[in-house]
Every structure is written in C-alpha cells, then in structure tokens.
C-alpha cells in the first residue's frame, strides 16, 4: 500500500519499510517532513479510487484507511474524475464477500494463503488500473482458516457474510478468552453487543476473532473456533426446569435441596455404588478440582465418568483432533476418563448427575432413554438445550466457557488462565 515510506541515509529515494532488508549500520528516519508529505500523497491516490461508503462498510471504525486519513490531516479530495466501477459483491468462498472497489491491492490475502495456509486460492489478475483480486479458475477459498482474511483485510474489501450488515464495530464489547473447541487453546476475542441495535437488556455475540498468543496460535484461529460464537447464544438454557412441572418457576435453593435430599436418602455406605456422575473436558481445572473434592473424596465415588465431543480430524496447523480444551487438565486432576456403561448404570444407580449433553454423541437417544428409565433421580447440568433435557428430572443452566474464568491445559501442556 506504500504507506510505510521511510528515509534511509545514503539512499536518494524514499524506501518501503516493509520490503527493505535491514543492514548493519543502517540509519532510518520515519517522520521527517518529506516522509509525511509523501505518505499524504500516497494516501490521496489510494482515496482517489476508493469508494466513500464508510456508512455501510463493516470495516468502519477499525479501518486502516480511516486511521491514516485521520492521522495525515483530514485533507479535502481534489479529484473530480469519476471513480472506477468494479464488482461490489463477489463470492470468493466460505461465506467471504469481495468488494473490488474497496480493494487497495495490498495483497495481504494473497500472501496469507500462500505463506500461512499454503493453499494459494487467491491471486492478482490483470495489470495496472485493471488489476484485481480473484480466484484461480473460479475455485473458491476453502480451507480451515479462511476467516482470517476478513481480519487482515485493512479496508473492508473482504467481509464475512455471517457478520455483514449486522452491527457496527463501535458497538462491540471485546472480551479475551481461550477457544474451547479443540485442544490447542487458541487466544480469541469474543465480541458482543448489549442493547441497541438489539432489544432492551438483550445481549448477543456477533463474532469471534483471533487473539494474539505467539506461544499458541500466533495471530490466527481456525474457522471452527470462529463458528463457536453460536454455541454462546443459540439454543441456551435460561432457567431451571423440572420435567414433572415444566412451567414452574424453580429457585436454585429449591433445586439444590432436592439434589441433596436424594443423595442423603442413600445410606452412606452405599453411595459409591448408587450414585454416578458424568463430567466433560470442557470444565476448567478449578471446576475439575472441585468435582474431585465433592464426588471422589466427599461422596466416595469409585469412578467418575466422562463424555466429550467426539474427536475430529487434525489439520497439522492449529486444529487438533481432540475437540475439547482441557483433556490434560482432566488427567492432572486425577481422573481416568471413560464412558459409562449404560446398562450397568440402569441396574444399580439411584442418583445420576450429568454435566453436558455429550452422551448423545456416543449413544443413541433411544439407548440413553432406555437406561435412564430405570434410574429414579436424574439431574442434567448443561449450557445448551438438547434432546437429553426431557430425560432428566431437573435441568440446570450453566455457563459457557466464554462466560467463565479459569484455567485450561492445552495439547502441548501449556497452562492458560483466562
């Protein structure tokens, strides 16, 4: 984009900082009057061809051109010629929309797909004033990291159909956390809106973007992590429900007393055989330590079961095969994760506590229903609604990982507090 012009002592012309090799003894000046004037001239040429559609551009409020224009003097435009007309809505793959009028041909997208993902779906076609970004032979962008193109585009030429025209950048409240959708534990930023343009007291997550952590994910995240925004808002449990009285308004105090009463109704010597618990590896290290204290030591349960999302396919970059963020934390807490035997539970258990709805990924709904029918007391703790809800006596709404504080240990053994 030529906005990084600098003076190098001994060279007659201004040089581009981004493509000049550092040498021993080099003296570089970055803010002389000549440099600032040249940057302003470069910016004027960029704006001469750039559409003034900031009011409807998703990048408004976090656009580099806007920042440079503000930094270099808020000058008036001098060009009276008609601007070039180009395609405004080109689908380039995986929900990505390209606006060729906004594009300044910085080639960040092209270089990302060549150097980072190695897939190279985009290139610069034609020459001079007709140069434009496009796909090779119409083959769309299709890799696990395509959403990063939206983040690195400085001017809103590439936008995400999932976020497009939904809200404005200045309404977004940004919260850093750790992605819970695989074992890598990438740094992410969850961006939500409270109130306008939503209804009163409403809040919604509009996007998840990459955070920066050189030790884990650098500056990128996979598309699976971005899609996790839907888990936070959609299909959420909002209140405690009792299946015998679905419309009843039940307090936490009442529901907890119900659980405690059914547990205490079992003689202490028999609790290890009559109570079963299913946890999951999305729980934080702190929650797992509490579970070990309550269930293993407090109630004396000989074994605590685990049901996690089924593994997926690793891609050799960031995305791991395991689809949970804290499998190492489970082992550190002293658990030996294994699935329960449903038939054995049905024959002996009186109180069954399930955290998460991931049993449905390992057993059919029919098999779970048949097993739970023989268990007198069943309690489900879940952030999202699922077919498992109707099989439990009580359903408790719990926090999504993005709503928690805690610690995860990633696939490389790195402990991260969020």
Helices and strands as residue ranges (DSSP letters): E 5-8, E 15-16, G 17-19, E 28-29, H 33-49, G 54-56, H 64-71, E 90-93, E 96-98, H 108-115, E 122-125, G 128-130, E 132-135, G 136-138, H 148-152, E 158-160, G 169-171, E 173-178, E 187-194, E 203-210, H 223-227, H 229-233, E 241-242, H 252-264, G 268-270, H 271-274, E 275-279, H 285-291, I 292-298, E 305-306, H 327-332, H 342-348, E 351-355, G 358-361, H 365-372, E 377-382, G 387-391, E 394-397, G 401-403, E 407-409, E 415-417
